[in-house]
Amino acid sequence: MDSRAGRLHGVRMQFTVTVSHDADEGVWFVQSSDIPGLHAEAATIDDLVEDITDLAPELVAANLPEHDLTPKAF
């Protein structure tokens, strides 16, 4: 795991991921996402959710500048 992704643990963020099913191909896939670079497909919706859950933290960390990982007081 990317060390920056590890530092995101406990930080609450919300992203929208839209998935769809391709009946002809028999796969579920990420149709659109707020997370740059998130592209995945799987045979079942459960497998796709698991893949997204595994991939998302590293992709979010990879797309954030280093200085944005420090929590800010409001």
PDB file of N, CA, C and O in Angstrom:
ATOM      1  N   MET A   1       0.843  -1.176   0.000  1.00  0.00           N
ATOM      2  CA  MET A   1       0.000   0.000   0.000  1.00  0.00           C
ATOM      3  C   MET A   1       0.886   1.237   0.000  1.00  0.00           C
ATOM      4  O   MET A   1       1.909   1.261   0.685  1.00  0.00           O
ATOM      5  N   ASP A   2       0.521   2.239  -0.738  1.00  0.00           N
ATOM      6  CA  ASP A   2       1.198   3.524  -0.773  1.00  0.00           C
ATOM      7  C   ASP A   2       1.184   4.113   0.635  1.00  0.00           C
ATOM      8  O   ASP A   2       0.152   4.080   1.306  1.00  0.00           O
ATOM      9  N   SER A   3       2.321   4.653   1.092  1.00  0.00           N
ATOM     10  CA  SER A   3       2.377   5.191   2.457  1.00  0.00           C
ATOM     11  C   SER A   3       1.393   6.341   2.650  1.00  0.00           C
ATOM     12  O   SER A   3       0.890   6.545   3.755  1.00  0.00           O
ATOM     13  N   ARG A   4       1.114   7.096   1.581  1.00  0.00           N
ATOM     14  CA  ARG A   4       0.134   8.172   1.701  1.00  0.00           C
ATOM     15  C   ARG A   4      -1.265   7.605   1.910  1.00  0.00           C
ATOM     16  O   ARG A   4      -2.074   8.204   2.619  1.00  0.00           O
ATOM     17  N   ALA A   5      -1.559   6.458   1.302  1.00  0.00           N
ATOM     18  CA  ALA A   5      -2.868   5.836   1.498  1.00  0.00           C
ATOM     19  C   ALA A   5      -3.032   5.414   2.947  1.00  0.00           C
ATOM     20  O   ALA A   5      -4.126   5.522   3.501  1.00  0.00           O
ATOM     21  N   GLY A   6      -1.968   4.938   3.566  1.00  0.00           N
ATOM     22  CA  GLY A   6      -2.016   4.550   4.972  1.00  0.00           C
ATOM     23  C   GLY A   6      -2.328   5.722   5.880  1.00  0.00           C
ATOM     24  O   GLY A   6      -3.007   5.562   6.894  1.00  0.00           O
ATOM     25  N   ARG A   7      -1.833   6.904   5.523  1.00  0.00           N
ATOM     26  CA  ARG A   7      -2.095   8.091   6.330  1.00  0.00           C
ATOM     27  C   ARG A   7      -3.511   8.608   6.153  1.00  0.00           C
ATOM     28  O   ARG A   7      -3.955   9.450   6.933  1.00  0.00           O
ATOM     29  N   LEU A   8      -4.225   8.128   5.157  1.00  0.00           N
ATOM     30  CA  LEU A   8      -5.617   8.531   4.974  1.00  0.00           C
ATOM     31  C   LEU A   8      -6.547   7.750   5.890  1.00  0.00           C
ATOM     32  O   LEU A   8      -7.715   8.110   6.037  1.00  0.00           O
ATOM     33  N   HIS A   9      -6.043   6.681   6.509  1.00  0.00           N
ATOM     34  CA  HIS A   9      -6.878   5.864   7.383  1.00  0.00           C
ATOM     35  C   HIS A   9      -7.481   6.749   8.472  1.00  0.00           C
ATOM     36  O   HIS A   9      -6.763   7.458   9.176  1.00  0.00           O
ATOM     37  N   GLY A  10      -8.780   6.699   8.598  1.00  0.00           N
ATOM     38  CA  GLY A  10      -9.474   7.492   9.601  1.00  0.00           C
ATOM     39  C   GLY A  10      -9.945   8.843   9.089  1.00  0.00           C
ATOM     40  O   GLY A  10     -10.736   9.516   9.750  1.00  0.00           O
ATOM     41  N   VAL A  11      -9.467   9.247   7.916  1.00  0.00           N
ATOM     42  CA  VAL A  11      -9.914  10.503   7.319  1.00  0.00           C
ATOM     43  C   VAL A  11     -11.206  10.220   6.567  1.00  0.00           C
ATOM     44  O   VAL A  11     -11.250   9.325   5.723  1.00  0.00           O
ATOM     45  N   ARG A  12     -12.238  10.961   6.861  1.00  0.00           N
ATOM     46  CA  ARG A  12     -13.547  10.726   6.236  1.00  0.00           C
ATOM     47  C   ARG A  12     -13.657  11.522   4.943  1.00  0.00           C
ATOM     48  O   ARG A  12     -13.579  12.751   4.944  1.00  0.00           O
ATOM     49  N   MET A  13     -13.840  10.801   3.841  1.00  0.00           N
ATOM     50  CA  MET A  13     -14.005  11.416   2.532  1.00  0.00           C
ATOM     51  C   MET A  13     -15.185  10.724   1.860  1.00  0.00           C
ATOM     52  O   MET A  13     -15.481   9.564   2.145  1.00  0.00           O
ATOM     53  N   GLN A  14     -15.847  11.437   0.976  1.00  0.00           N
ATOM     54  CA  GLN A  14     -16.977  10.847   0.268  1.00  0.00           C
ATOM     55  C   GLN A  14     -16.778  11.042  -1.227  1.00  0.00           C
ATOM     56  O   GLN A  14     -16.478  12.142  -1.692  1.00  0.00           O
ATOM     57  N   PHE A  15     -16.951   9.946  -1.976  1.00  0.00           N
ATOM     58  CA  PHE A  15     -16.813   9.949  -3.424  1.00  0.00           C
ATOM     59  C   PHE A  15     -18.004   9.223  -4.030  1.00  0.00           C
ATOM     60  O   PHE A  15     -18.593   8.339  -3.407  1.00  0.00           O
ATOM     61  N   THR A  16     -18.346   9.606  -5.241  1.00  0.00           N
ATOM     62  CA  THR A  16     -19.417   8.929  -5.960  1.00  0.00           C
ATOM     63  C   THR A  16     -18.809   8.020  -7.013  1.00  0.00           C
ATOM     64  O   THR A  16     -17.978   8.439  -7.818  1.00  0.00           O
ATOM     65  N   VAL A  17     -19.243   6.757  -6.990  1.00  0.00           N
ATOM     66  CA  VAL A  17     -18.829   5.776  -7.989  1.00  0.00           C
ATOM     67  C   VAL A  17     -20.105   5.179  -8.566  1.00  0.00           C
ATOM     68  O   VAL A  17     -20.923   4.622  -7.833  1.00  0.00           O
ATOM     69  N   THR A  18     -20.270   5.294  -9.864  1.00  0.00           N
ATOM     70  CA  THR A  18     -21.441   4.733 -10.538  1.00  0.00           C
ATOM     71  C   THR A  18     -21.017   3.467 -11.261  1.00  0.00           C
ATOM     72  O   THR A  18     -20.068   3.466 -12.045  1.00  0.00           O
ATOM     73  N   VAL A  19     -21.741   2.385 -10.980  1.00  0.00           N
ATOM     74  CA  VAL A  19     -21.435   1.108 -11.631  1.00  0.00           C
ATOM     75  C   VAL A  19     -22.592   0.706 -12.531  1.00  0.00           C
ATOM     76  O   VAL A  19     -23.722   1.168 -12.371  1.00  0.00           O
ATOM     77  N   SER A  20     -22.284  -0.157 -13.468  1.00  0.00           N
ATOM     78  CA  SER A  20     -23.300  -0.622 -14.406  1.00  0.00           C
ATOM     79  C   SER A  20     -23.035  -2.090 -14.726  1.00  0.00           C
ATOM     80  O   SER A  20     -21.957  -2.619 -14.454  1.00  0.00           O
ATOM     81  N   HIS A  21     -24.034  -2.726 -15.303  1.00  0.00           N
ATOM     82  CA  HIS A  21     -23.909  -4.129 -15.675  1.00  0.00           C
ATOM     83  C   HIS A  21     -24.008  -4.266 -17.186  1.00  0.00           C
ATOM     84  O   HIS A  21     -24.932  -3.739 -17.805  1.00  0.00           O
ATOM     85  N   ASP A  22     -23.059  -4.968 -17.772  1.00  0.00           N
ATOM     86  CA  ASP A  22     -23.084  -5.271 -19.205  1.00  0.00           C
ATOM     87  C   ASP A  22     -23.575  -6.705 -19.335  1.00  0.00           C
ATOM     88  O   ASP A  22     -22.808  -7.648 -19.144  1.00  0.00           O
ATOM     89  N   ALA A  23     -24.848  -6.867 -19.656  1.00  0.00           N
ATOM     90  CA  ALA A  23     -25.456  -8.203 -19.739  1.00  0.00           C
ATOM     91  C   ALA A  23     -24.830  -9.043 -20.853  1.00  0.00           C
ATOM     92  O   ALA A  23     -24.680 -10.256 -20.706  1.00  0.00           O
ATOM     93  N   ASP A  24     -24.467  -8.404 -21.963  1.00  0.00           N
ATOM     94  CA  ASP A  24     -23.865  -9.149 -23.073  1.00  0.00           C
ATOM     95  C   ASP A  24     -22.530  -9.763 -22.681  1.00  0.00           C
ATOM     96  O   ASP A  24     -22.229 -10.897 -23.053  1.00  0.00           O
ATOM     97  N   GLU A  25     -21.734  -9.012 -21.931  1.00  0.00           N
ATOM     98  CA  GLU A  25     -20.411  -9.494 -21.502  1.00  0.00           C
ATOM     99  C   GLU A  25     -20.462 -10.210 -20.152  1.00  0.00           C
ATOM    100  O   GLU A  25     -19.529 -10.922 -19.778  1.00  0.00           O
ATOM    101  N   GLY A  26     -21.556 -10.011 -19.436  1.00  0.00           N
ATOM    102  CA  GLY A  26     -21.714 -10.651 -18.132  1.00  0.00           C
ATOM    103  C   GLY A  26     -20.799 -10.089 -17.058  1.00  0.00           C
ATOM    104  O   GLY A  26     -20.316 -10.829 -16.201  1.00  0.00           O
ATOM    105  N   VAL A  27     -20.553  -8.760 -17.100  1.00  0.00           N
ATOM    106  CA  VAL A  27     -19.680  -8.143 -16.107  1.00  0.00           C
ATOM    107  C   VAL A  27     -20.296  -6.871 -15.541  1.00  0.00           C
ATOM    108  O   VAL A  27     -21.089  -6.195 -16.196  1.00  0.00           O
ATOM    109  N   TRP A  28     -19.915  -6.569 -14.326  1.00  0.00           N
ATOM    110  CA  TRP A  28     -20.211  -5.298 -13.680  1.00  0.00           C
ATOM    111  C   TRP A  28     -18.974  -4.438 -13.846  1.00  0.00           C
ATOM    112  O   TRP A  28     -17.854  -4.947 -13.796  1.00  0.00           O
ATOM    113  N   PHE A  29     -19.165  -3.112 -14.048  1.00  0.00           N
ATOM    114  CA  PHE A  29     -18.007  -2.247 -14.264  1.00  0.00           C
ATOM    115  C   PHE A  29     -18.263  -0.845 -13.710  1.00  0.00           C
ATOM    116  O   PHE A  29     -19.405  -0.428 -13.518  1.00  0.00           O
ATOM    117  N   VAL A  30     -17.155  -0.128 -13.458  1.00  0.00           N
ATOM    118  CA  VAL A  30     -17.243   1.263 -13.029  1.00  0.00           C
ATOM    119  C   VAL A  30     -17.574   2.095 -14.252  1.00  0.00           C
ATOM    120  O   VAL A  30     -16.779   2.185 -15.187  1.00  0.00           O
ATOM    121  N   GLN A  31     -18.744   2.700 -14.242  1.00  0.00           N
ATOM    122  CA  GLN A  31     -19.179   3.532 -15.357  1.00  0.00           C
ATOM    123  C   GLN A  31     -18.594   4.940 -15.242  1.00  0.00           C
ATOM    124  O   GLN A  31     -18.133   5.509 -16.231  1.00  0.00           O
ATOM    125  N   SER A  32     -18.615   5.496 -14.028  1.00  0.00           N
ATOM    126  CA  SER A  32     -18.028   6.808 -13.772  1.00  0.00           C
ATOM    127  C   SER A  32     -17.644   6.890 -12.303  1.00  0.00           C
ATOM    128  O   SER A  32     -18.146   6.139 -11.467  1.00  0.00           O
ATOM    129  N   SER A  33     -16.736   7.824 -12.008  1.00  0.00           N
ATOM    130  CA  SER A  33     -16.254   7.927 -10.641  1.00  0.00           C
ATOM    131  C   SER A  33     -15.642   9.284 -10.381  1.00  0.00           C
ATOM    132  O   SER A  33     -15.077   9.899 -11.285  1.00  0.00           O
ATOM    133  N   ASP A  34     -15.751   9.760  -9.140  1.00  0.00           N
ATOM    134  CA  ASP A  34     -15.068  10.967  -8.691  1.00  0.00           C
ATOM    135  C   ASP A  34     -13.578  10.701  -8.457  1.00  0.00           C
ATOM    136  O   ASP A  34     -12.805  11.640  -8.267  1.00  0.00           O
ATOM    137  N   ILE A  35     -13.180   9.448  -8.470  1.00  0.00           N
ATOM    138  CA  ILE A  35     -11.799   9.068  -8.181  1.00  0.00           C
ATOM    139  C   ILE A  35     -11.052   8.890  -9.497  1.00  0.00           C
ATOM    140  O   ILE A  35     -11.297   7.923 -10.219  1.00  0.00           O
ATOM    141  N   PRO A  36     -10.137   9.814  -9.821  1.00  0.00           N
ATOM    142  CA  PRO A  36      -9.389   9.690 -11.072  1.00  0.00           C
ATOM    143  C   PRO A  36      -8.641   8.360 -11.155  1.00  0.00           C
ATOM    144  O   PRO A  36      -7.964   7.952 -10.210  1.00  0.00           O
ATOM    145  N   GLY A  37      -8.775   7.700 -12.290  1.00  0.00           N
ATOM    146  CA  GLY A  37      -8.056   6.446 -12.520  1.00  0.00           C
ATOM    147  C   GLY A  37      -8.773   5.197 -12.053  1.00  0.00           C
ATOM    148  O   GLY A  37      -8.243   4.096 -12.206  1.00  0.00           O
ATOM    149  N   LEU A  38      -9.956   5.332 -11.492  1.00  0.00           N
ATOM    150  CA  LEU A  38     -10.673   4.154 -11.011  1.00  0.00           C
ATOM    151  C   LEU A  38     -11.423   3.495 -12.171  1.00  0.00           C
ATOM    152  O   LEU A  38     -12.457   3.982 -12.628  1.00  0.00           O
ATOM    153  N   HIS A  39     -10.873   2.390 -12.624  1.00  0.00           N
ATOM    154  CA  HIS A  39     -11.473   1.593 -13.689  1.00  0.00           C
ATOM    155  C   HIS A  39     -11.405   0.142 -13.231  1.00  0.00           C
ATOM    156  O   HIS A  39     -10.325  -0.364 -12.926  1.00  0.00           O
ATOM    157  N   ALA A  40     -12.543  -0.522 -13.181  1.00  0.00           N
ATOM    158  CA  ALA A  40     -12.567  -1.913 -12.736  1.00  0.00           C
ATOM    159  C   ALA A  40     -13.790  -2.604 -13.304  1.00  0.00           C
ATOM    160  O   ALA A  40     -14.793  -1.974 -13.637  1.00  0.00           O
ATOM    161  N   GLU A  41     -13.674  -3.912 -13.403  1.00  0.00           N
ATOM    162  CA  GLU A  41     -14.836  -4.731 -13.772  1.00  0.00           C
ATOM    163  C   GLU A  41     -14.694  -6.069 -13.074  1.00  0.00           C
ATOM    164  O   GLU A  41     -13.592  -6.504 -12.741  1.00  0.00           O
ATOM    165  N   ALA A  42     -15.835  -6.712 -12.858  1.00  0.00           N
ATOM    166  CA  ALA A  42     -15.852  -8.000 -12.165  1.00  0.00           C
ATOM    167  C   ALA A  42     -17.113  -8.768 -12.558  1.00  0.00           C
ATOM    168  O   ALA A  42     -18.073  -8.196 -13.074  1.00  0.00           O
ATOM    169  N   ALA A  43     -17.088 -10.054 -12.305  1.00  0.00           N
ATOM    170  CA  ALA A  43     -18.211 -10.920 -12.668  1.00  0.00           C
ATOM    171  C   ALA A  43     -19.449 -10.675 -11.806  1.00  0.00           C
ATOM    172  O   ALA A  43     -20.574 -10.868 -12.268  1.00  0.00           O
ATOM    173  N   THR A  44     -19.248 -10.252 -10.558  1.00  0.00           N
ATOM    174  CA  THR A  44     -20.387 -10.008  -9.666  1.00  0.00           C
ATOM    175  C   THR A  44     -20.278  -8.611  -9.062  1.00  0.00           C
ATOM    176  O   THR A  44     -19.194  -8.032  -9.004  1.00  0.00           O
ATOM    177  N   ILE A  45     -21.404  -8.082  -8.617  1.00  0.00           N
ATOM    178  CA  ILE A  45     -21.413  -6.776  -7.974  1.00  0.00           C
ATOM    179  C   ILE A  45     -20.597  -6.818  -6.685  1.00  0.00           C
ATOM    180  O   ILE A  45     -19.896  -5.857  -6.367  1.00  0.00           O
ATOM    181  N   ASP A  46     -20.679  -7.917  -5.944  1.00  0.00           N
ATOM    182  CA  ASP A  46     -19.910  -8.042  -4.704  1.00  0.00           C
ATOM    183  C   ASP A  46     -18.411  -8.003  -4.981  1.00  0.00           C
ATOM    184  O   ASP A  46     -17.663  -7.357  -4.247  1.00  0.00           O
ATOM    185  N   ASP A  47     -17.969  -8.681  -6.025  1.00  0.00           N
ATOM    186  CA  ASP A  47     -16.551  -8.661  -6.384  1.00  0.00           C
ATOM    187  C   ASP A  47     -16.122  -7.267  -6.821  1.00  0.00           C
ATOM    188  O   ASP A  47     -15.011  -6.836  -6.511  1.00  0.00           O
ATOM    189  N   LEU A  48     -16.989  -6.561  -7.536  1.00  0.00           N
ATOM    190  CA  LEU A  48     -16.654  -5.214  -7.977  1.00  0.00           C
ATOM    191  C   LEU A  48     -16.535  -4.275  -6.781  1.00  0.00           C
ATOM    192  O   LEU A  48     -15.603  -3.473  -6.717  1.00  0.00           O
ATOM    193  N   VAL A  49     -17.454  -4.364  -5.847  1.00  0.00           N
ATOM    194  CA  VAL A  49     -17.386  -3.525  -4.639  1.00  0.00           C
ATOM    195  C   VAL A  49     -16.096  -3.820  -3.878  1.00  0.00           C
ATOM    196  O   VAL A  49     -15.448  -2.895  -3.388  1.00  0.00           O
ATOM    197  N   GLU A  50     -15.720  -5.071  -3.772  1.00  0.00           N
ATOM    198  CA  GLU A  50     -14.476  -5.441  -3.094  1.00  0.00           C
ATOM    199  C   GLU A  50     -13.268  -4.847  -3.820  1.00  0.00           C
ATOM    200  O   GLU A  50     -12.358  -4.317  -3.182  1.00  0.00           O
ATOM    201  N   ASP A  51     -13.260  -4.935  -5.139  1.00  0.00           N
ATOM    202  CA  ASP A  51     -12.153  -4.372  -5.926  1.00  0.00           C
ATOM    203  C   ASP A  51     -12.069  -2.858  -5.742  1.00  0.00           C
ATOM    204  O   ASP A  51     -10.982  -2.310  -5.561  1.00  0.00           O
ATOM    205  N   ILE A  52     -13.217  -2.188  -5.789  1.00  0.00           N
ATOM    206  CA  ILE A  52     -13.243  -0.735  -5.607  1.00  0.00           C
ATOM    207  C   ILE A  52     -12.727  -0.366  -4.224  1.00  0.00           C
ATOM    208  O   ILE A  52     -11.944   0.572  -4.078  1.00  0.00           O
ATOM    209  N   THR A  53     -13.164  -1.103  -3.215  1.00  0.00           N
ATOM    210  CA  THR A  53     -12.730  -0.857  -1.841  1.00  0.00           C
ATOM    211  C   THR A  53     -11.222  -1.023  -1.701  1.00  0.00           C
ATOM    212  O   THR A  53     -10.585  -0.288  -0.946  1.00  0.00           O
ATOM    213  N   ASP A  54     -10.656  -1.967  -2.408  1.00  0.00           N
ATOM    214  CA  ASP A  54      -9.203  -2.182  -2.368  1.00  0.00           C
ATOM    215  C   ASP A  54      -8.441  -1.096  -3.129  1.00  0.00           C
ATOM    216  O   ASP A  54      -7.391  -0.642  -2.674  1.00  0.00           O
ATOM    217  N   LEU A  55      -8.961  -0.683  -4.277  1.00  0.00           N
ATOM    218  CA  LEU A  55      -8.259   0.256  -5.147  1.00  0.00           C
ATOM    219  C   LEU A  55      -8.397   1.717  -4.728  1.00  0.00           C
ATOM    220  O   LEU A  55      -7.447   2.488  -4.863  1.00  0.00           O
ATOM    221  N   ALA A  56      -9.544   2.098  -4.232  1.00  0.00           N
ATOM    222  CA  ALA A  56      -9.863   3.510  -3.994  1.00  0.00           C
ATOM    223  C   ALA A  56      -8.868   4.238  -3.083  1.00  0.00           C
ATOM    224  O   ALA A  56      -8.430   5.329  -3.449  1.00  0.00           O
ATOM    225  N   PRO A  57      -8.489   3.705  -1.928  1.00  0.00           N
ATOM    226  CA  PRO A  57      -7.586   4.470  -1.054  1.00  0.00           C
ATOM    227  C   PRO A  57      -6.254   4.834  -1.722  1.00  0.00           C
ATOM    228  O   PRO A  57      -5.771   5.956  -1.572  1.00  0.00           O
ATOM    229  N   GLU A  58      -5.671   3.902  -2.445  1.00  0.00           N
ATOM    230  CA  GLU A  58      -4.400   4.182  -3.107  1.00  0.00           C
ATOM    231  C   GLU A  58      -4.563   5.201  -4.230  1.00  0.00           C
ATOM    232  O   GLU A  58      -3.702   6.061  -4.417  1.00  0.00           O
ATOM    233  N   LEU A  59      -5.661   5.111  -4.975  1.00  0.00           N
ATOM    234  CA  LEU A  59      -5.893   6.077  -6.051  1.00  0.00           C
ATOM    235  C   LEU A  59      -6.153   7.474  -5.492  1.00  0.00           C
ATOM    236  O   LEU A  59      -5.674   8.461  -6.050  1.00  0.00           O
ATOM    237  N   VAL A  60      -6.897   7.566  -4.409  1.00  0.00           N
ATOM    238  CA  VAL A  60      -7.148   8.860  -3.787  1.00  0.00           C
ATOM    239  C   VAL A  60      -5.824   9.446  -3.308  1.00  0.00           C
ATOM    240  O   VAL A  60      -5.542  10.617  -3.564  1.00  0.00           O
ATOM    241  N   ALA A  61      -5.018   8.664  -2.628  1.00  0.00           N
ATOM    242  CA  ALA A  61      -3.727   9.138  -2.127  1.00  0.00           C
ATOM    243  C   ALA A  61      -2.809   9.556  -3.266  1.00  0.00           C
ATOM    244  O   ALA A  61      -2.097  10.554  -3.154  1.00  0.00           O
ATOM    245  N   ALA A  62      -2.819   8.806  -4.353  1.00  0.00           N
ATOM    246  CA  ALA A  62      -1.956   9.118  -5.496  1.00  0.00           C
ATOM    247  C   ALA A  62      -2.361  10.420  -6.177  1.00  0.00           C
ATOM    248  O   ALA A  62      -1.534  11.060  -6.828  1.00  0.00           O
ATOM    249  N   ASN A  63      -3.617  10.818  -6.036  1.00  0.00           N
ATOM    250  CA  ASN A  63      -4.114  12.021  -6.693  1.00  0.00           C
ATOM    251  C   ASN A  63      -4.122  13.259  -5.795  1.00  0.00           C
ATOM    252  O   ASN A  63      -4.500  14.343  -6.239  1.00  0.00           O
ATOM    253  N   LEU A  64      -3.709  13.104  -4.540  1.00  0.00           N
ATOM    254  CA  LEU A  64      -3.666  14.247  -3.625  1.00  0.00           C
ATOM    255  C   LEU A  64      -2.234  14.744  -3.487  1.00  0.00           C
ATOM    256  O   LEU A  64      -1.316  13.943  -3.310  1.00  0.00           O
ATOM    257  N   PRO A  65      -2.036  16.045  -3.565  1.00  0.00           N
ATOM    258  CA  PRO A  65      -0.703  16.577  -3.287  1.00  0.00           C
ATOM    259  C   PRO A  65      -0.313  16.252  -1.850  1.00  0.00           C
ATOM    260  O   PRO A  65      -1.174  16.187  -0.973  1.00  0.00           O
ATOM    261  N   GLU A  66       0.939  16.055  -1.613  1.00  0.00           N
ATOM    262  CA  GLU A  66       1.442  15.674  -0.278  1.00  0.00           C
ATOM    263  C   GLU A  66       0.917  16.590   0.822  1.00  0.00           C
ATOM    264  O   GLU A  66       0.536  16.106   1.887  1.00  0.00           O
ATOM    265  N   HIS A  67       0.888  17.885   0.594  1.00  0.00           N
ATOM    266  CA  HIS A  67       0.477  18.820   1.643  1.00  0.00           C
ATOM    267  C   HIS A  67      -1.012  18.727   1.976  1.00  0.00           C
ATOM    268  O   HIS A  67      -1.427  19.217   3.026  1.00  0.00           O
ATOM    269  N   ASP A  68      -1.820  18.119   1.123  1.00  0.00           N
ATOM    270  CA  ASP A  68      -3.255  18.016   1.388  1.00  0.00           C
ATOM    271  C   ASP A  68      -3.611  16.857   2.315  1.00  0.00           C
ATOM    272  O   ASP A  68      -4.777  16.702   2.680  1.00  0.00           O
ATOM    273  N   LEU A  69      -2.627  16.037   2.703  1.00  0.00           N
ATOM    274  CA  LEU A  69      -2.910  14.875   3.533  1.00  0.00           C
ATOM    275  C   LEU A  69      -2.945  15.209   5.031  1.00  0.00           C
ATOM    276  O   LEU A  69      -3.332  14.362   5.836  1.00  0.00           O
ATOM    277  N   THR A  70      -2.553  16.405   5.409  1.00  0.00           N
ATOM    278  CA  THR A  70      -2.567  16.792   6.800  1.00  0.00           C
ATOM    279  C   THR A  70      -3.938  17.351   7.147  1.00  0.00           C
ATOM    280  O   THR A  70      -4.395  18.309   6.523  1.00  0.00           O
ATOM    281  N   PRO A  71      -4.603  16.757   8.145  1.00  0.00           N
ATOM    282  CA  PRO A  71      -5.923  17.279   8.527  1.00  0.00           C
ATOM    283  C   PRO A  71      -5.828  18.745   8.943  1.00  0.00           C
ATOM    284  O   PRO A  71      -4.858  19.152   9.584  1.00  0.00           O
ATOM    285  N   LYS A  72      -6.808  19.513   8.587  1.00  0.00           N
ATOM    286  CA  LYS A  72      -6.844  20.938   8.908  1.00  0.00           C
ATOM    287  C   LYS A  72      -7.938  21.202   9.938  1.00  0.00           C
ATOM    288  O   LYS A  72      -9.025  20.629   9.866  1.00  0.00           O
ATOM    289  N   ALA A  73      -7.641  22.061  10.879  1.00  0.00           N
ATOM    290  CA  ALA A  73      -8.629  22.457  11.879  1.00  0.00           C
ATOM    291  C   ALA A  73      -9.514  23.540  11.288  1.00  0.00           C
ATOM    292  O   ALA A  73      -9.022  24.436  10.603  1.00  0.00           O
ATOM    293  N   PHE A  74     -10.798  23.468  11.540  1.00  0.00           N
ATOM    294  CA  PHE A  74     -11.737  24.471  11.032  1.00  0.00           C
ATOM    295  C   PHE A  74     -12.320  25.249  12.168  1.00  0.00           C
ATOM    296  O   PHE A  74     -13.136  26.144  11.948  1.00  0.00           O
TER     297      PHE A  74
END
